[in-house]
Amino acid sequence: MPTRRTKRGAERTPLGGVCDVLVCGASFAGLAVARELAGSGARVLVLDRYEIGERPTSACGIPTCWLEACGLMEAHRQTFRSLVIHTPLGSVRLELPWTFSTFDYETLCKVLWRDCGNAIFETATVTGRSGNVVHTDRGDLEAPLIVDALGWRRVLGRRGYQPPDAPLSRGLEVHPHGSGKDMEVWIDRSYVPAGYGWSFPAGDELRIGVGSFDPRYHVREPTVRLATQLGQPPIRFQGNWIPHRLREATEDGVFFVGDSAGHCLPLTAEGIRTALYFGIACGRELRAVLSGERSRQEALARYHAFSAAHAWKFRWMLRTQRLVPRVPPRLLWRFLRAMERSPRFTAWAFGHYLRIAPPEFAMGGGAGRGRVADRAQAGGVAARAA
């Protein structure tokens, strides 16, 4: 289990006052928002119940081009050029048109924070909101621009989610020490009726887990079973709820980013790339407000429209998520075999998947982006050289 590094006792002094932008949540989405505001001159305060990088919540994998585009290759651990999919009837290896990488959560978060300029970070638990005032366990804070990047609970919204009666997937993984060369996925109903298992090597550790699209199915036993069958000890557990339905990106003047807006792709449960993508978009709108280029209402409308424009993509992936468990295993096996034998189709499919949140989107933006672009270019050269 992770060790808490948050402030305790006398260090937990009262918080109060007014800032220009209040970002609630300091994981991928919240830090992406704050980084876009670097150099804006705004008083930016970032809150989270944990220290930055303290508590990873995912298998920490992303298309390598996103690490490069965001200048985050410092966190890189391992790269994969293919995906191995196991079914009860056999296995296939799909050659990817782009590489996928695992990374270290703490390092990535700290690199993001390093580029946040003069933003201030405080540990506090956000409990709710009244207008422009956000309530925390350390006091109330006020800001005209508020971002909820707190995750699937959507703390600052009118109505949150309560599992298992919510559009949430359930995921759990273990982190045994070890190594591997393949990124592997199991589509096998003996582990979970609707969902999949995975093994993502990350340098000196393996990330082995099971995710269920139906939150009523517990995943601890199949996760332990999968790890044991792979000859790995089920140690260092980590789990979370994963939203699989897009939600409103704005509500009552608040910007919602990442899991709080359902910015997690159905079927694959990939939420890191989309958290960065929508976080960057939100940060750019906030920056335009701070510079006087547009009003808060205009920024809310533009960001809402930007998120909503992706709704059809999320819907199609959700339909596929619901369809896959109903496909007879033999038919699914034939389809996967056809993909393996058709590199052009695989490249087309994965190419469209990447375009849902394209990496070049990360290359533009605010005043603090110059050094990020420089690091991205250097990281890309280093990765290609490797």
Secondary structure as UniProt FT lines:
FT   HELIX           9..11
FT   STRAND          21..24
FT   HELIX           28..36
FT   TURN            37..39
FT   STRAND          44..48
FT   TURN            52..53
FT   STRAND          61..63
FT   HELIX           64..69
FT   TURN            70..71
FT   HELIX           73..75
FT   STRAND          76..87
FT   TURN            88..89
FT   STRAND          90..103
FT   HELIX           105..114
FT   TURN            117..118
FT   STRAND          120..123
FT   STRAND          126..130
FT   TURN            131..132
FT   STRAND          133..136
FT   TURN            137..138
FT   STRAND          139..142
FT   STRAND          145..148
FT   TURN            152..153
FT   TURN            155..156
FT   TURN            163..164
FT   STRAND          168..174
FT   STRAND          183..186
FT   TURN            189..191
FT   STRAND          195..201
FT   STRAND          205..212
FT   TURN            215..216
FT   HELIX           220..229
FT   TURN            230..231
FT   STRAND          238..243
FT   STRAND          250..251
FT   TURN            252..253
FT   STRAND          254..256
FT   HELIX           258..261
FT   TURN            266..268
FT   HELIX           272..290
FT   TURN            291..292
FT   HELIX           296..308
FT   TURN            309..310
FT   HELIX           311..323
FT   HELIX           324..326
FT   HELIX           329..341
FT   HELIX           343..355
FT   HELIX           359..363
FT   TURN            367..368
FT   HELIX           369..385
//
